[in-house]
Amino acid sequence: MDDILTYAKQRFEKYLDQYDRNDDKIRLKIVHTYGVVSCSRKIASRSGLSPEDIELAQIIGLLHDIGRFEQVKRFHSFETETMDHASFGVQILFEEGMIREFVSDSSWDKIIEIAIARHSDYILDFKDD
C-alpha cells in the first residue's frame, strides 16, 4: 500500500521540477505540502482509519495545493483574487487528466476531487456531493 504513496511522492517531486525551488513562495508551498501530508497521516491514524484510508488522506494532502504552484508561477501571489487554486487544482488533475501521473487507480478519484475542490472552503455543504 505504501507503494502507491511512494509513487505519488516521486511523481510529485518530478512535477515540482517545472518550478523554481529557489523561489521563497515555491519553497514555502513545498514545505507546506509535506507538512499537510504528515498531519493528514497523524489525524487519520489517530482517528482509527484503515491503512488504505490513511494512505488516501496522505495522497489528498500531497495533491491538495497543486494549483497553488501554478498560481505562484503565474502571479507570484497566494492571494485568492488572482486565482481559485482549488478549482485550478481540480482542473489540472481531473479535467486535464494529470491525476493519472500520481495515482494509477481511479477508484479514489471522486473523493480526491471533492477534497481538493473543497479544501479551502470556509463552510462545507455536502448536499450537492
DSSP file with accessible surface (Angstrom, degrees, kcal/mol):
  #  RESIDUE AA STRUCTURE BP1 BP2  ACC     N-H-->O    O-->H-N    N-H-->O    O-->H-N    TCO  KAPPA ALPHA  PHI   PSI    X-CA   Y-CA   Z-CA
    1    1 A M    >>        0   0  116      0, 0.0     3,-1.5     0, 0.0     4,-1.0   0.000 360.0 360.0 360.0 -41.6    0.0    0.0    0.0
    2    2 A D  H 3>  +     0   0  110      1,-0.3     4,-3.1     2,-0.2     5,-0.2   0.729 360.0  73.6 -61.4 -19.2    2.8    2.4    0.8
    3    3 A D  H 3> S+     0   0  129      2,-0.2     4,-2.6     1,-0.2    -1,-0.3   0.861  92.7  53.1 -62.7 -34.6    4.0    1.9   -2.8
    4    4 A I  H <> S+     0   0   69     -3,-1.5     4,-2.5     2,-0.2    -1,-0.2   0.942 113.1  42.6 -65.5 -46.0    1.1    4.0   -4.0
    5    5 A L  H  X S+     0   0    8     -4,-1.0     4,-2.6     2,-0.2    -2,-0.2   0.921 113.8  51.5 -66.3 -43.7    2.0    6.9   -1.7
    6    6 A T  H  X S+     0   0   66     -4,-3.1     4,-2.4     1,-0.2    -2,-0.2   0.932 111.6  47.8 -58.7 -45.0    5.7    6.5   -2.5
    7    7 A Y  H  X S+     0   0   99     -4,-2.6     4,-2.6     2,-0.2     5,-0.2   0.933 110.8  50.9 -62.0 -45.5    5.0    6.6   -6.2
    8    8 A A  H  X S+     0   0    0     -4,-2.5     4,-2.3     1,-0.2    -2,-0.2   0.906 110.8  49.3 -60.3 -41.3    2.7    9.6   -5.8
    9    9 A K  H  X S+     0   0   73     -4,-2.6     4,-2.4     2,-0.2    -1,-0.2   0.903 110.3  50.5 -65.1 -41.2    5.5   11.4   -3.9
   10   10 A Q  H  X S+     0   0  121     -4,-2.4     4,-1.8     1,-0.2    -2,-0.2   0.927 112.7  46.4 -62.2 -42.8    8.1   10.5   -6.6
   11   11 A R  H  X S+     0   0   58     -4,-2.6     4,-2.5     2,-0.2    -2,-0.2   0.862 109.9  54.5 -68.4 -34.8    5.8   11.9   -9.3
   12   12 A F  H  X S+     0   0    0     -4,-2.3     4,-2.3    -5,-0.2    -2,-0.2   0.923 106.4  51.2 -64.2 -43.2    5.1   15.0   -7.2
   13   13 A E  H  X S+     0   0   65     -4,-2.4     4,-0.6     1,-0.2    -2,-0.2   0.907 110.7  48.9 -60.2 -40.1    8.8   15.7   -7.0
   14   14 A K  H >< S+     0   0  122     -4,-1.8     3,-1.1     1,-0.2     4,-0.3   0.910 108.5  53.8 -65.3 -41.5    9.0   15.3  -10.7
   15   15 A Y  H >< S+     0   0   19     -4,-2.5     3,-1.4     1,-0.3    -2,-0.2   0.895 103.0  58.0 -57.6 -40.2    6.1   17.7  -11.1
   16   16 A L  H >< S+     0   0    0     -4,-2.3     3,-2.2     1,-0.3    -1,-0.3   0.698  83.6  83.3 -67.2 -17.1    8.0   20.3   -9.0
   17   17 A D  T << S+     0   0  109     -3,-1.1    -1,-0.3    -4,-0.6    -2,-0.2   0.741  82.1  62.4 -60.4 -22.3   10.9   20.3  -11.4
   18   18 A Q  T <  S+     0   0   96     -3,-1.4     2,-0.3    -4,-0.3    -1,-0.3   0.523  97.9  71.3 -80.9  -3.5    9.0   22.8  -13.6
   19   19 A Y  S <  S-     0   0   16     -3,-2.2     2,-1.0    -4,-0.1    51,-0.0  -0.811  93.0-105.1-113.6 155.8    9.0   25.3  -10.7
   20   20 A D    >   -     0   0   94     -2,-0.3     3,-1.8     1,-0.2     6,-0.3  -0.649  27.5-167.6 -81.0 102.2   11.9   27.4   -9.3
   21   21 A R  T 3  S+     0   0   76     -2,-1.0    -1,-0.2     1,-0.3     9,-0.1   0.616  85.0  63.8 -68.2 -12.1   12.7   25.7   -6.0
   22   22 A N  T 3  S+     0   0  126      4,-0.1     2,-0.3     5,-0.0    -1,-0.3   0.600  77.5 103.4 -85.0 -13.3   14.8   28.7   -5.0
   23   23 A D  S <> S-     0   0   34     -3,-1.8     4,-2.9     1,-0.1     5,-0.2  -0.553  74.4-137.4 -69.5 128.5   11.7   30.9   -5.1
   24   24 A D  H  > S+     0   0  112     -2,-0.3     4,-2.3     1,-0.2    -1,-0.1   0.870 102.4  50.2 -57.0 -40.8   10.7   31.6   -1.5
   25   25 A K  H  > S+     0   0   65      2,-0.2     4,-2.1     1,-0.2    -1,-0.2   0.899 111.6  47.6 -68.7 -39.1    7.0   31.1   -2.2
   26   26 A I  H  > S+     0   0    4     -6,-0.3     4,-2.4     2,-0.2    -2,-0.2   0.937 112.3  49.7 -65.7 -45.6    7.6   27.8   -4.0
   27   27 A R  H  X S+     0   0  116     -4,-2.9     4,-2.6    -7,-0.2     5,-0.2   0.916 109.6  52.2 -59.0 -42.0    9.8   26.6   -1.2
   28   28 A L  H  X S+     0   0   99     -4,-2.3     4,-2.9    -5,-0.2    -1,-0.2   0.920 109.6  48.9 -59.8 -43.1    7.1   27.6    1.3
   29   29 A K  H  X S+     0   0   17     -4,-2.1     4,-2.8     2,-0.2    -1,-0.2   0.874 110.5  51.1 -66.9 -36.2    4.4   25.6   -0.7
   30   30 A I  H  X S+     0   0   23     -4,-2.4     4,-2.4     2,-0.2     5,-0.2   0.960 113.3  44.2 -64.6 -48.6    6.7   22.6   -0.8
   31   31 A V  H  X S+     0   0  103     -4,-2.6     4,-2.1     1,-0.2    -2,-0.2   0.929 115.0  50.0 -60.9 -44.7    7.2   22.7    3.0
   32   32 A H  H  X S+     0   0   71     -4,-2.9     4,-2.6    -5,-0.2    -2,-0.2   0.933 109.3  51.5 -58.4 -47.2    3.5   23.3    3.5
   33   33 A T  H  X S+     0   0    0     -4,-2.8     4,-2.3     1,-0.2    -2,-0.2   0.939 111.9  44.5 -59.8 -48.9    2.5   20.4    1.3
   34   34 A Y  H  X S+     0   0   64     -4,-2.4     4,-2.1     1,-0.2    -1,-0.2   0.836 111.5  55.1 -68.3 -28.8    4.7   17.9    3.0
   35   35 A G  H  X S+     0   0   35     -4,-2.1     4,-2.8    -5,-0.2    -1,-0.2   0.907 107.7  49.1 -65.6 -40.8    3.6   19.3    6.4
   36   36 A V  H  X S+     0   0   33     -4,-2.6     4,-2.9     2,-0.2    -2,-0.2   0.901 108.7  53.5 -65.9 -38.7    0.0   18.6    5.3
   37   37 A V  H  X S+     0   0    5     -4,-2.3     4,-2.1    24,-0.3    -2,-0.2   0.949 111.6  45.7 -59.0 -46.6    0.9   15.1    4.3
   38   38 A S  H  X S+     0   0   38     -4,-2.1     4,-2.3     1,-0.2    -2,-0.2   0.933 114.4  46.5 -63.4 -46.9    2.4   14.5    7.7
   39   39 A C  H  X S+     0   0   69     -4,-2.8     4,-2.9     1,-0.2     5,-0.3   0.888 109.8  55.0 -64.2 -37.5   -0.6   16.0    9.5
   40   40 A S  H  X S+     0   0   26     -4,-2.9     4,-2.5     2,-0.2     5,-0.2   0.913 108.6  48.5 -61.4 -42.5   -3.0   14.0    7.4
   41   41 A R  H  X S+     0   0  102     -4,-2.1     4,-2.7    -5,-0.2     5,-0.2   0.939 113.6  46.6 -62.6 -46.6   -1.3   10.8    8.3
   42   42 A K  H  X S+     0   0   83     -4,-2.3     4,-2.7     2,-0.2    -2,-0.2   0.930 114.8  45.3 -63.8 -46.1   -1.4   11.7   12.0
   43   43 A I  H  X S+     0   0  113     -4,-2.9     4,-1.4     2,-0.2    -1,-0.2   0.937 115.7  46.5 -64.2 -45.7   -5.0   12.7   12.0
   44   44 A A  H  <>S+     0   0    4     -4,-2.5     5,-2.1    -5,-0.3    -2,-0.2   0.916 114.6  47.7 -64.8 -40.5   -6.1    9.7   10.0
   45   45 A S  H ><5S+     0   0   54     -4,-2.7     3,-1.7    -5,-0.2    -2,-0.2   0.940 112.5  47.6 -64.7 -47.3   -4.1    7.3   12.2
   46   46 A R  H 3<5S+     0   0  207     -4,-2.7    -1,-0.2     1,-0.3    -2,-0.2   0.724 105.9  60.4 -68.4 -20.0   -5.4    8.8   15.4
   47   47 A S  T 3<5S-     0   0   80     -4,-1.4    -1,-0.3    -5,-0.2    -2,-0.2   0.445 115.4-116.2 -84.4  -2.4   -8.9    8.7   14.1
   48   48 A G  T < 5 +     0   0   64     -3,-1.7    -3,-0.2     1,-0.2    -2,-0.1   0.725  56.5 162.9  76.9  23.2   -8.6    4.9   13.7
   49   49 A L      < -     0   0   76     -5,-2.1    -1,-0.2     1,-0.1     5,-0.0  -0.304  44.0 -94.4 -72.6 160.8   -8.9    4.8   10.0
   50   50 A S     >  -     0   0   48      1,-0.1     4,-2.4     4,-0.0     5,-0.2  -0.257  35.8-107.1 -68.0 158.9   -7.8    1.8    7.9
   51   51 A P  H  > S+     0   0   94      0, 0.0     4,-2.2     0, 0.0     5,-0.2   0.887 122.4  53.5 -55.4 -37.3   -4.3    1.8    6.4
   52   52 A E  H  > S+     0   0   93      1,-0.2     4,-2.4     2,-0.2     5,-0.1   0.919 109.8  46.4 -64.2 -43.6   -5.9    2.4    3.0
   53   53 A D  H  > S+     0   0   65      2,-0.2     4,-2.5     1,-0.2    -1,-0.2   0.840 109.5  54.7 -69.4 -31.6   -7.7    5.5    4.2
   54   54 A I  H  X S+     0   0   29     -4,-2.4     4,-1.9     2,-0.2    -2,-0.2   0.927 110.2  47.0 -64.9 -42.0   -4.6    6.7    5.9
   55   55 A E  H  X S+     0   0    2     -4,-2.2     4,-2.3    -5,-0.2    -2,-0.2   0.923 110.8  51.8 -65.3 -42.9   -2.8    6.4    2.6
   56   56 A L  H  X S+     0   0   11     -4,-2.4     4,-2.7     1,-0.2     5,-0.2   0.925 107.4  53.0 -59.2 -44.2   -5.7    8.2    0.8
   57   57 A A  H  X S+     0   0   24     -4,-2.5     4,-2.4     1,-0.2    -1,-0.2   0.904 109.7  48.7 -58.8 -41.1   -5.5   11.0    3.3
   58   58 A Q  H  X S+     0   0   13     -4,-1.9     4,-2.5     2,-0.2    -1,-0.2   0.891 109.7  51.1 -68.3 -37.7   -1.8   11.5    2.7
   59   59 A I  H  X S+     0   0    0     -4,-2.3     4,-2.2     2,-0.2    -2,-0.2   0.923 110.1  49.8 -65.9 -41.6   -2.3   11.5   -1.1
   60   60 A I  H  X S+     0   0   31     -4,-2.7     4,-1.7     1,-0.2    -2,-0.2   0.937 110.9  50.3 -60.8 -44.0   -5.0   14.1   -0.8
   61   61 A G  H  < S+     0   0    2     -4,-2.4     4,-0.4    -5,-0.2   -24,-0.3   0.906 109.8  51.3 -59.5 -40.4   -2.6   16.1    1.4
   62   62 A L  H  < S+     0   0    0     -4,-2.5     3,-0.3     1,-0.2    -1,-0.2   0.894 120.8  32.0 -63.4 -39.7    0.1   15.8   -1.2
   63   63 A L  H >< S+     0   0    0     -4,-2.2     3,-1.9     1,-0.2     4,-0.3   0.539  89.5  98.0 -98.4  -6.6   -2.1   17.0   -4.1
   64   64 A H  T 3< S+     0   0   15     -4,-1.7     3,-0.3     1,-0.3    -1,-0.2   0.795  92.8  34.2 -60.3 -31.5   -4.4   19.5   -2.3
   65   65 A D  T >> S+     0   0    4     -4,-0.4     3,-1.3    -3,-0.3     4,-1.0   0.104  76.2 120.8-110.9  24.9   -2.4   22.6   -3.3
   66   66 A I  H <> S+     0   0    0     -3,-1.9     4,-0.8     1,-0.3     3,-0.5   0.866  77.0  53.6 -60.6 -31.7   -1.2   21.5   -6.7
   67   67 A G  H 3> S+     0   0    0     18,-0.3     4,-1.8    -4,-0.3    -1,-0.3   0.754  97.0  67.6 -71.2 -22.9   -3.0   24.5   -8.2
   68   68 A R  H <> S+     0   0   34     -3,-1.3     4,-2.4     1,-0.2    -1,-0.2   0.864  92.4  59.0 -66.9 -34.8   -1.2   26.8   -5.8
   69   69 A F  H  X S+     0   0    0     -4,-1.0     4,-2.3    -3,-0.5    -1,-0.2   0.922 107.9  45.0 -62.2 -42.9    2.2   26.2   -7.5
   70   70 A E  H  X S+     0   0   29     -4,-0.8     4,-2.9     2,-0.2     5,-0.3   0.873 109.3  56.8 -69.3 -34.3    0.9   27.4  -10.8
   71   71 A Q  H  X S+     0   0    0     -4,-1.8     4,-3.0     2,-0.2     6,-0.5   0.934 109.4  45.5 -59.7 -45.3   -0.7   30.4   -9.1
   72   72 A V  H  X S+     0   0    2     -4,-2.4     4,-2.1     4,-0.2    -2,-0.2   0.924 113.3  50.3 -64.6 -42.5    2.7   31.4   -7.7
   73   73 A K  H  < S+     0   0  112     -4,-2.3    -2,-0.2    -5,-0.2    -1,-0.2   0.925 119.7  35.7 -62.1 -44.3    4.4   30.8  -11.1
   74   74 A R  H  < S+     0   0  138     -4,-2.9    -2,-0.2    -5,-0.1    -1,-0.2   0.882 138.6  12.8 -77.0 -42.6    1.8   33.0  -12.9
   75   75 A F  H  < S-     0   0   97     -4,-3.0    -3,-0.2    -5,-0.3    -2,-0.2   0.455  84.1-131.8-117.6  -6.9    1.1   35.7  -10.4
   76   76 A H  S  < S+     0   0  100     -4,-2.1     2,-0.3    -5,-0.5    -4,-0.2   0.900  76.2 103.9  48.3  45.9    3.8   35.3   -7.7
   77   77 A S        -     0   0   19     -6,-0.5    -2,-0.2    -9,-0.1    -1,-0.2  -0.995  64.0-157.5-152.6 150.9    1.0   35.5   -5.2
   78   78 A F        +     0   0   53     -2,-0.3     7,-0.1    -3,-0.1    -6,-0.1   0.306  56.7 129.8-103.9  -0.6   -1.1   33.4   -2.9
   79   79 A E    >>  -     0   0  112      1,-0.1     3,-1.4    -4,-0.1     4,-0.8  -0.338  61.5-135.7 -62.6 136.1   -4.0   35.9   -2.9
   80   80 A T  T 34 S+     0   0  100      1,-0.3     3,-0.2     2,-0.2    -1,-0.1   0.750 100.0  68.3 -65.2 -22.4   -7.4   34.5   -3.7
   81   81 A E  T 34 S+     0   0  150      1,-0.2    -1,-0.3     3,-0.0     3,-0.1   0.749  96.6  53.7 -68.6 -24.8   -8.2   37.3   -6.1
   82   82 A T  T <4 S-     0   0   46     -3,-1.4     2,-0.3     1,-0.3    -1,-0.2   0.835 125.9 -17.3 -80.2 -31.4   -5.5   36.1   -8.5
   83   83 A M     <  -     0   0   25     -4,-0.8     2,-1.2    -3,-0.2    -1,-0.3  -0.930  53.6-118.8-171.3 143.9   -6.8   32.6   -8.9
   84   84 A D     >  -     0   0   91     -2,-0.3     4,-2.3     1,-0.2     5,-0.2  -0.773  34.7-173.1 -86.6  93.6   -9.0   30.0   -7.3
   85   85 A H  H  > S+     0   0    6     -2,-1.2     4,-2.4     1,-0.2   -18,-0.3   0.815  77.5  56.3 -65.5 -29.2   -6.2   27.5   -6.7
   86   86 A A  H  > S+     0   0    1      2,-0.2     4,-2.1     1,-0.2    -1,-0.2   0.953 111.0  43.2 -67.7 -47.1   -8.5   24.7   -5.5
   87   87 A S  H  > S+     0   0   63      1,-0.2     4,-2.4     2,-0.2    -2,-0.2   0.892 114.1  51.5 -63.8 -39.5  -10.6   24.8   -8.7
   88   88 A F  H  X S+     0   0   22     -4,-2.3     4,-2.8     2,-0.2     5,-0.3   0.897 106.6  54.1 -66.2 -37.7   -7.5   25.1  -10.8
   89   89 A G  H  X S+     0   0    0     -4,-2.4     4,-2.4     1,-0.2     5,-0.3   0.926 109.8  47.4 -60.4 -42.8   -6.1   22.0   -9.0
   90   90 A V  H  X>S+     0   0   11     -4,-2.1     4,-3.1     2,-0.2     5,-1.2   0.917 110.9  53.4 -63.1 -42.2   -9.2   20.1   -9.9
   91   91 A Q  I  X>S+     0   0   71     -4,-2.4     5,-2.2     3,-0.2     4,-0.6   0.953 113.6  39.8 -59.0 -51.0   -8.9   21.3  -13.5
   92   92 A I  I  <5S+     0   0    9     -4,-2.8     6,-1.9     3,-0.2    -1,-0.2   0.889 122.3  42.1 -72.0 -32.8   -5.4   20.2  -14.0
   93   93 A L  I  <5S+     0   0    0     -4,-2.4     6,-2.8    -5,-0.3     7,-0.3   0.937 132.5  14.4 -77.0 -45.4   -5.8   16.9  -12.1
   94   94 A F  I  <5S+     0   0   37     -4,-3.1    -3,-0.2    -5,-0.3    -2,-0.1   0.851 128.9  42.4-105.8 -39.3   -9.1   15.7  -13.4
   95   95 A E  I  <<S+     0   0  146     -5,-1.2    -3,-0.2    -4,-0.6    -4,-0.1   0.881 126.3  35.3 -76.6 -36.1  -10.2   17.7  -16.4
   96   96 A E  S   <S-     0   0  117     -5,-2.2    -1,-0.2    -6,-0.3    -2,-0.1   0.475 110.7-122.5 -94.0  -5.7   -6.7   17.6  -17.9
   97   97 A G    >   +     0   0   37     -6,-0.3     3,-1.2     1,-0.1     4,-0.2   0.577  66.8 136.3  81.5  14.0   -6.1   14.1  -16.6
   98   98 A M  T >>  +     0   0   49     -6,-1.9     3,-2.3     1,-0.2     4,-0.6   0.717  54.2  82.5 -68.7 -17.2   -2.9   14.7  -14.6
   99   99 A I  H >> S+     0   0    4     -6,-2.8     4,-2.9     1,-0.3     3,-1.7   0.868  82.6  62.5 -54.9 -34.1   -4.2   12.6  -11.7
  100  100 A R  H <4 S+     0   0   88     -3,-1.2    -1,-0.3    -7,-0.3    -2,-0.2   0.703  91.9  65.9 -67.6 -16.9   -3.0    9.5  -13.5
  101  101 A E  H <4 S+     0   0   91     -3,-2.3    -1,-0.3    -4,-0.2    -2,-0.2   0.774 116.9  25.5 -68.7 -26.2    0.5   10.9  -13.2
  102  102 A F  H << S+     0   0    3     -3,-1.7     2,-0.4    -4,-0.6    -2,-0.2   0.756 132.1  27.4-107.3 -38.5    0.2   10.5   -9.4
  103  103 A V     <  -     0   0    4     -4,-2.9    -1,-0.3     1,-0.1    -2,-0.1  -0.968  57.1-167.3-134.4 116.2   -2.3    7.7   -8.8
  104  104 A S  S    S+     0   0  100     -2,-0.4     2,-0.4    -3,-0.1    -1,-0.1   0.818  70.8  74.8 -76.3 -29.5   -2.8    5.0  -11.5
  105  105 A D    >   -     0   0   89      1,-0.1     3,-0.5     3,-0.0     4,-0.1  -0.687  65.6-156.0 -88.1 133.8   -6.1    3.6  -10.0
  106  106 A S  G >   +     0   0   74     -2,-0.4     3,-1.6     1,-0.2     4,-0.4   0.459  69.8  98.4 -87.8   0.2   -9.2    5.6  -10.5
  107  107 A S  G 3  S+     0   0   78      1,-0.3     4,-0.2     2,-0.1    -1,-0.2   0.771  88.4  41.9 -64.4 -24.2  -11.1    4.2   -7.5
  108  108 A W  G <> S+     0   0   28     -3,-0.5     4,-2.5     1,-0.1    -1,-0.3   0.435  85.0 104.3 -98.0   0.2  -10.2    7.2   -5.3
  109  109 A D  H <> S+     0   0   31     -3,-1.6     4,-3.0     1,-0.2     5,-0.2   0.875  76.8  49.5 -53.2 -48.9  -10.8    9.8   -7.9
  110  110 A K  H  > S+     0   0  132     -4,-0.4     4,-2.6     1,-0.2    -1,-0.2   0.931 114.0  43.8 -62.4 -45.3  -14.1   11.2   -6.7
  111  111 A I  H  > S+     0   0   91     -4,-0.2     4,-2.5     2,-0.2    -1,-0.2   0.903 115.2  49.2 -69.3 -36.9  -13.1   11.6   -3.1
  112  112 A I  H  X S+     0   0    0     -4,-2.5     4,-2.5     2,-0.2     5,-0.3   0.945 112.1  49.5 -64.1 -44.9   -9.7   13.2   -4.1
  113  113 A E  H  X S+     0   0   58     -4,-3.0     4,-2.8    -5,-0.3    -2,-0.2   0.935 113.4  44.8 -60.5 -47.1  -11.5   15.5   -6.4
  114  114 A I  H  X S+     0   0   37     -4,-2.6     4,-2.3    -5,-0.2    -1,-0.2   0.929 112.8  51.5 -64.5 -44.4  -14.0   16.7   -3.8
  115  115 A A  H  X S+     0   0   30     -4,-2.5     4,-0.8    -5,-0.2    -1,-0.2   0.915 114.6  42.4 -60.6 -43.0  -11.4   17.0   -1.1
  116  116 A I  H >< S+     0   0    0     -4,-2.5     3,-0.7    -5,-0.2     4,-0.3   0.934 114.2  50.9 -70.3 -43.4   -9.2   19.2   -3.4
  117  117 A A  H 3< S+     0   0   31     -4,-2.8     3,-0.3    -5,-0.3    -2,-0.2   0.863 121.6  33.1 -60.9 -35.1  -12.1   21.2   -4.7
  118  118 A R  H >< S+     0   0   47     -4,-2.3     3,-1.9    -5,-0.2    -1,-0.2   0.422  85.2 104.5-103.7   1.1  -13.4   22.0   -1.2
  119  119 A H  T << S+     0   0   65     -4,-0.8    -1,-0.2    -3,-0.7    -2,-0.1   0.726  88.3  39.5 -65.3 -20.5  -10.2   22.2    0.8
  120  120 A S  T 3  S+     0   0   63     -4,-0.3    -1,-0.3    -3,-0.3     2,-0.2   0.336  85.9 122.1-109.5  10.5  -10.2   26.0    1.1
  121  121 A D    <   -     0   0   66     -3,-1.9     3,-0.1     1,-0.1    -3,-0.0  -0.487  54.8-149.3 -69.8 138.4  -14.0   26.4    1.6
  122  122 A Y  S    S+     0   0  222      1,-0.2     2,-0.4    -2,-0.2    -1,-0.1   0.876  87.0  27.2 -74.2 -38.7  -14.9   28.2    4.8
  123  123 A I  S    S-     0   0  130      2,-0.0     2,-0.5    -3,-0.0    -1,-0.2  -0.989  78.1-143.8-126.3 132.9  -18.2   26.3    5.1
  124  124 A L        -     0   0   85     -2,-0.4     2,-0.5    -3,-0.1    -6,-0.0  -0.844  13.6-174.4-100.4 127.6  -18.8   22.8    3.7
  125  125 A D        -     0   0   71     -2,-0.5     3,-0.5     1,-0.1     4,-0.1  -0.965   3.1-175.1-120.1 111.6  -22.2   22.0    2.3
  126  126 A F    >   +     0   0  130     -2,-0.5     3,-0.7     1,-0.2    -1,-0.1   0.336  56.7 101.2 -93.4   8.5  -22.4   18.3    1.4
  127  127 A K  T 3  S+     0   0  178      1,-0.2    -1,-0.2     2,-0.2    -2,-0.0   0.880  86.4  43.8 -61.3 -36.7  -25.9   18.4   -0.2
  128  128 A D  T 3         0   0  146     -3,-0.5    -1,-0.2     1,-0.2    -2,-0.1   0.608 360.0 360.0 -84.2 -14.9  -24.6   18.5   -3.7
  129  129 A D    <         0   0   94     -3,-0.7    -1,-0.2    -4,-0.1    -2,-0.2   0.532 360.0 360.0 -92.2 360.0  -22.0   15.8   -3.2
